[in-house]
C-alpha cells in the first residue's frame, strides 16, 4: 500500500473530504475502508482523530423509509393468531418487510418466517416496495413448502392487495393481520429482523444490492 506523500493531517483531511463528497454519511470506519480501496494505508484511529479535529462529522440520513402504508381502502383482516400458540411446522407464517441501507439509498427485504420452526420459508430483496417484492417471497415459500394454515402480516397495502390475498386464499390459507399501528402484534418477524440486522447487516458494508443479496 502507498503511504501519503505528505504526512500532515491536512493532506489526510483532503483525502477524507474526497470520500465524504460522494458519501457524506460515512463514518471513520467506512472512510478508512474506502481509502484502503484507493491504495492508502491510514490507521482508522488517525482518521477518526482528524475527522474530529476538522469537524468532518458524517451527516446522518434524515430519511427513514416507511415500509408500511396502512392508509388505504383495500380490505383488511382481523388478527387470528393473537392468542394462538404455534404447534407444528407451517402452522403460522409471519410476513414483514424491512429496509437495508446502501451507499446509493435503500433496498427492501421481504421475508416469511415459520413461527414454530423459526425457519425462513421464503424471502425477496429488491429496490422496490411494490407488491412484486412480497409476491416473490411468497412464491419461493410455496415452491418448497406446503401452505401454512395462517399467514400473518401487518395491514400494509402490499399485504392487503387483492392479487396477494387471492393467492393466499387459492392456496387455502387463512389471512391474519395485526391491528393498524401495532407492530408488537407481529413479534415473530420483528424479532427476526432485529437479529438479522445486529448479527449481519450492521456488521457489513454493502456496496450494492447484489452484495446485500449474497
ChimeraX attribute file (.defattr): number of C-alpha atoms within 10 A of each C-alpha:
attribute: neighborCount
match mode: 1-to-1
recipient: residues
	/A:1	10
	/A:2	10
	/A:3	10
	/A:4	14
	/A:5	8
	/A:6	9
	/A:7	9
	/A:8	9
	/A:9	16
	/A:10	12
	/A:11	12
	/A:12	20
	/A:13	16
	/A:14	11
	/A:15	16
	/A:16	21
	/A:17	15
	/A:18	14
	/A:19	16
	/A:20	18
	/A:21	10
	/A:22	11
	/A:23	16
	/A:24	18
	/A:25	16
	/A:26	20
	/A:27	18
	/A:28	22
	/A:29	15
	/A:30	15
	/A:31	24
	/A:32	23
	/A:33	16
	/A:34	15
	/A:35	17
	/A:36	15
	/A:37	11
	/A:38	11
	/A:39	13
	/A:40	17
	/A:41	15
	/A:42	17
	/A:43	11
	/A:44	15
	/A:45	12
	/A:46	14
	/A:47	21
	/A:48	17
	/A:49	14
	/A:50	18
	/A:51	21
	/A:52	12
	/A:53	12
	/A:54	11
	/A:55	9
	/A:56	18
	/A:57	16
	/A:58	14
	/A:59	12
	/A:60	10
	/A:61	10
	/A:62	6
	/A:63	7
	/A:64	9
	/A:65	14
	/A:66	10
	/A:67	16
	/A:68	18
	/A:69	13
	/A:70	18
	/A:71	10
	/A:72	12
	/A:73	9
	/A:74	15
	/A:75	11
	/A:76	22
	/A:77	17
	/A:78	13
	/A:79	17
	/A:80	15
	/A:81	18
	/A:82	13
	/A:83	7
	/A:84	8
	/A:85	11
	/A:86	16
	/A:87	11
	/A:88	11
	/A:89	17
	/A:90	21
	/A:91	17
	/A:92	27
	/A:93	30
	/A:94	25
	/A:95	27
	/A:96	24
	/A:97	25
	/A:98	20
	/A:99	21
	/A:100	18
	/A:101	20
	/A:102	15
	/A:103	15
	/A:104	11
	/A:105	14
	/A:106	16
	/A:107	20
	/A:108	21
	/A:109	23
	/A:110	22
	/A:111	26
	/A:112	28
	/A:113	24
	/A:114	24
	/A:115	22
	/A:116	16
	/A:117	16
	/A:118	15
	/A:119	14
	/A:120	17
	/A:121	23
	/A:122	24
	/A:123	22
	/A:124	20
	/A:125	23
	/A:126	19
	/A:127	14
	/A:128	12
	/A:129	21
	/A:130	12
	/A:131	15
	/A:132	14
	/A:133	21
	/A:134	27
	/A:135	20
	/A:136	18
	/A:137	21
	/A:138	23
	/A:139	16
	/A:140	16
	/A:141	21
	/A:142	15
	/A:143	11
	/A:144	10
	/A:145	13
	/A:146	11
	/A:147	20
	/A:148	21
	/A:149	16
	/A:150	21
	/A:151	25
	/A:152	31
	/A:153	25
	/A:154	28
	/A:155	26
	/A:156	21
	/A:157	21
	/A:158	24
	/A:159	26
	/A:160	23
	/A:161	17
	/A:162	13
	/A:163	13
	/A:164	16
	/A:165	19
	/A:166	13
	/A:167	14
	/A:168	18
	/A:169	12
	/A:170	8
	/A:171	14
	/A:172	13
	/A:173	17
	/A:174	17
	/A:175	21
	/A:176	22
	/A:177	26
	/A:178	22
	/A:179	18
	/A:180	15
	/A:181	11
	/A:182	12
	/A:183	13
	/A:184	12
	/A:185	19
	/A:186	21
	/A:187	13
	/A:188	20
	/A:189	27
	/A:190	18
	/A:191	11
	/A:192	16
	/A:193	19
	/A:194	13
	/A:195	12
	/A:196	12
	/A:197	15
	/A:198	10
	/A:199	11
	/A:200	12
	/A:201	16
	/A:202	12
	/A:203	9
	/A:204	11
	/A:205	16
	/A:206	17
	/A:207	12
	/A:208	15
	/A:209	20
	/A:210	10
	/A:211	11
	/A:212	18
	/A:213	12
	/A:214	6
